[in-house]
Amino acid sequence: MVHLSSFTVTTAYVWSCLARSAAPAGESVAVDARHRLDPPAPAGYFGNCVAFVVAELTHGRLRDEEEGFVAAAELVGGLIGKKVNRKEELMRDADDWLVKYGPLMGKRVMGVAGSPKFDLYGTEFGWGKPVKYECVSIDAEVNESISLCKSREFDGGLEIGLCLPKKKIEAFETFFYHGLKY
C-alpha cells in the first residue's frame, strides 16, 4: 500500500525535478524513530533518534517527464507504508545500517531532512520564536539534500529548503515551475 502524504508528494516531486535538472538519482531519508522504539522514548526526550530508509530508482526512469514523479511517489510512499510505519521493519537491520548504506556514499543521492510535521516556527527556547529556518548541516554526506518543515506563512503550507550551485538551481527552478503549471 502506498502512503500518500505531503511528505511523499513533495519529496517525490523535488526528486524528479532534480533528476531532470541533472542532479541526484537516489533518495535517503532520516526517520524520527523515537516512538518506534520498544519501549518508546519518553515524550519529553530531546535528542536524536533516527533511522534511515533508502529509495532507489534509475536515473533514466526518474528523469521521465510523464512517469518520473509517479514512480518516485509510489516508491517513497511504498517505503513509508511498508517500512517506516512499521517499527519492527524499520528497526530490523539497525545494527547493519553503516554496512548497508555506506556504499551509497559517492553515488548520486538526495537526502531529506525534516518533515511537514515539524513545527520549527512554533519552537520557543527563550529567545523568541524563529523568524526564518534554514537547515545548514544536511549536506555533509550526500550530493544534494532538501529540508522540510511546516510553513511560517500559513496553515497546511510547507517550506522546502534546497541549496545548489547557480546553474543547477536555475535548471531545477525551470523544471519545478514547469511541473506546477499543470
N, C-alpha and C positions, 0 to 999 in steps of 0.2 A: 504494500500500500504506500502510495506517495503522500508525504506530509506537505501540504501546501500552506505556506505562511509568508509573511512579508520577508522573513529571512531567506526562505527558499527562492522566492521570485527575485529579490534584489541581488543575492549573490549569483544566481544563475545568469541574470541579465548582465551584470557587470563582467562576469567571467566570459560570457560570449562576446561582449563588446571589446574586452581586452584581447581576446583571441583574434578578432577581425582586425584589430589595430596592430597586429604582430607582437603582442605581449604574451603572457604565460599560457600554458596549456594544462596545468593541473591545479587542483584546489585543495588546500589543507585548512581545517577548521579546528580551533581550540574550543572545547565544550566545557561549560561550567558543570563540574561533576560533584559539587557539594551535596546535593540532595540524592545523588545516585550511589553514595557510599552506603555500606551496611555495617553499623548504623550510620544514618545521615549525619553530616557535620551540623553542629548547632546553628540555629537561625542567626545568631549574632557573630558567627565566625567571620573574621576579617582577614582574608589572605587568599592565596592562590590555591586552587584545587581544580586542575583542568585535565581533561582527557583529549585525545586527538582522533580525528577521523579524516580520511583522505578520499576524495572523489577523483577518479582518473578518467579522462576522455581524450581521444586522439585529437590532435590539433586541427586536422582537416575537418573532422566532424563538428567540432566546436565552432569553427570559423564559418560553417554553412549558414548563410543568412536566414534560410527558412527553417532549418531544423536544429541549429546550434543551441539556441536558447531553450527550446523544448527538451532537447536531450540533456542539457545541463540541469534544468529544473527537475526532470524525472530522476536523474542521478542523485542530486543533492537531497531532494525530498524523499527519495527511497532510503538513503543512508540515515536520515533523521528518523523516519518511520521504523526502520528495521534495527538500527543500532543505537542511535543517540537516545531515543525514548525508551530503550530497554536497558536498564543499568547492568544486568547480567551480561549483555552483549558488549556494551561499551567498555566495561572494566575487565573483560575476559583476558585480553593479552597485555594488560598494563605492564607487566614485568619485561615485555619484549618490545615496547614502543621504540626505543632508540635503535634497536636492531632492525625493526620493521620499517621505520620511517627514515632512518639515516640515509638510505640510498636515494632519497628524493633530493637531498642537498646537491646543488649544481644543476638540477633539472629545472625546466620552466614550471614554476609553481606560483600560484596566487594564494596568499594566506588571508584568512579572515579573522579579525579581532573584534570582539564586541557583539552586541545583539540589540535588536529593536526593544528588547525587554529591559535593557539597562537605561535607567533614567538618570544619566550623569548630570543633567542640568538641575535635578532635584536634590543633589547632594549638598550637604552643608557641614563643613568642618570648622566653623567658627570664623571664617574669613568672608562669609557671604557666598551666595550661590555663583557657580561659574557663569561667565559671560560667553565664552567660546571654548569648546572642547576640541583638542587635536591630539591624536594618539601618535607620539613621535618615536616610539620604540618598537613598532610592529614589523619592521623590515630587515632585521639583522640576519635572519636565517634563510629568507626566501627572496626571490627576484622582485616581486611586487606584492603589495598587500593592500587590503582595504580595511577601514574601521567602520563600524556601525554603531549607532546609538539613537535613542529617541530624539526627535526634533525639539529644538528650543523654540521653534516658531509656532507650531500648532499641534493639537492632539491628533494622534494617528500618523504623524509625519515621521520621517526617518532621515537621518543625516548619514551621508556616505563620505568617508574621508579617503582620498587617493592622492598619491604623490608620484609623479613621473617626470622624466625629463621633458622639456618643452615640446619637442617633435612628437613624442609618444602621447602626451596628454592632448595635443591638438588632434591627432589621429583618433584617439579614444573618444574625444568630445564629438567628433563628426558621427561616429557610429552610435554613440549613446543618444544623441539628439535625434538622429535619423530614425532610430528604432522607436522612440517615443511618439513620433508623429503619426504612427498607425493607430 
